[in-house]
Amino acid sequence: MPEGLTKTRQQTEIGEGLAVGCLVAGVNAISSTAPLDTALTSAFDSWPWVSRYPAARRTPRLAEILQRSSGRRGSRVARWSSSSGLFVPQLCDDEWDLAAACVHLEEATAIPARRWCELAAAFEGVEPVFVWRAHPIDPLDDM
């Protein structure tokens, strides 16, 4: 991974990682609210790879990360689309399954997919009104 990622690149990678992590956890959509910002801030405090993303670490505003993710063309693995005030995680390539997306995410960020899933797990304790879930699956079991 190159040194000195721009703020935009940092947000893109975090957005992609959270999107894949949320999809693995069965999250269909999230709203951008203070409880989710608080959860992300808390997760960053103990996440070992946060030092790679200093701009996002200082002010992890989820809305900013997700809103910009939906319009970025540089996303290579996953992105967030926005609809009716919700953010929906999506894979960029329709031919990928979650296991393939996890492999591509690891290659793009040099961070194990399980660690992105751990970061996305920050949303597990948030009230269900802010996080819409399907049944979780674990494509990493076979990896």
Secondary structure, 3 states (H helix, E strand, C coil): CCCCCCHHHHHHHHHHHHHHHHHHCCEEEEECCHHHHHHHHHHHHHCCCHHHCHHHHHCCCHHHHHHHHHHCCCCCCEEEEEECCEEEEEECCCCCCHHHHHHHHHHHHCCCHHHHHHHHHHHHHCCCCCEEECCCCCHHHHC
